[in-house]
Amino acid sequence: TYLPALKDGSINVVPEYTGVLATYFDKNAKAKAPDEVYEELEKALPAEYTVLEMSPAEDKDAVVVTKETAEKYKLKTIGDLAPVGDEIVLGGPPEWKTRESGVPGLKAVYGITFKEFKPLDTAGPLTVQALKNGQVQAANLFTTDPNVAANGFVPLEDPKSLFAAQNVVPLL
């Protein structure tokens, strides 16, 4: 909704994420590393828009588990879920069921087949509560979500870069 407002001059600048913009303007965007995502974004950006220098700050998707689940299954990385996926209910936004960086990507990149996928909200209070009370054993939260630290949740490392960089960037 903000792109037409930028285009017509109603607003002048919007903070956005490099990976989100890159895939919005180029559905075939594949880069994962911060500099590569930024380069891909610059190439895909229509002439009427400009991005300034990206920030080193980023906020991206993560697969998060409770400390107890991490200890029980010795989980450090997303890939560690593969051998125990049939015991794990994954929670996340409804679109994760079909999104390339959701359930299909977790299966394709890490070989994980979950016991079940439970559609919740987008990294919000339903997801946090479902993880806390054991309705799900793994969930999609964002890396800067204060609920991760506040609840002692464990974000699993993503060594195969399923989730592309999402550095903050001003869009003009």
Stockholm file with secondary structure:
# STOCKHOLM 1.0

chainA/1-172         TYLPALKDGSINVVPEYTGVLATYFDKNAKAKAPDEVYEELEKALPAEYTVLEMSPAEDKDAVVVTKETAEKYKLKTIGDLAPVGDEIVLGGPPEWKTRESGVPGLKAVYGITFKEFKPLDTAGPLTVQALKNGQVQAANLFTTDPNVAANGFVPLEDPKSLFAAQNVVPLL
#=GR chainA/1-172 SS CHHHHHHHTSCCCEEEEHHHHHHHHCTTCCCCSHHHHHHHHHHHSCTTCCBCCCCSCBCCEEEEECHHHHHHHTCSBGGGGGGGGGGCEEEECGGGGTCTTSHHHHHHHHCCCCSEEEECCSSSHHHHHHHHTTSCSEEEEETTCHHHHHTTCEECBCTTCCSCCCBEEEEC
#=GC SS_cons         CHHHHHHHTSCCCEEEEHHHHHHHHCTTCCCCSHHHHHHHHHHHSCTTCCBCCCCSCBCCEEEEECHHHHHHHTCSBGGGGGGGGGGCEEEECGGGGTCTTSHHHHHHHHCCCCSEEEECCSSSHHHHHHHHTTSCSEEEEETTCHHHHHTTCEECBCTTCCSCCCBEEEEC
//
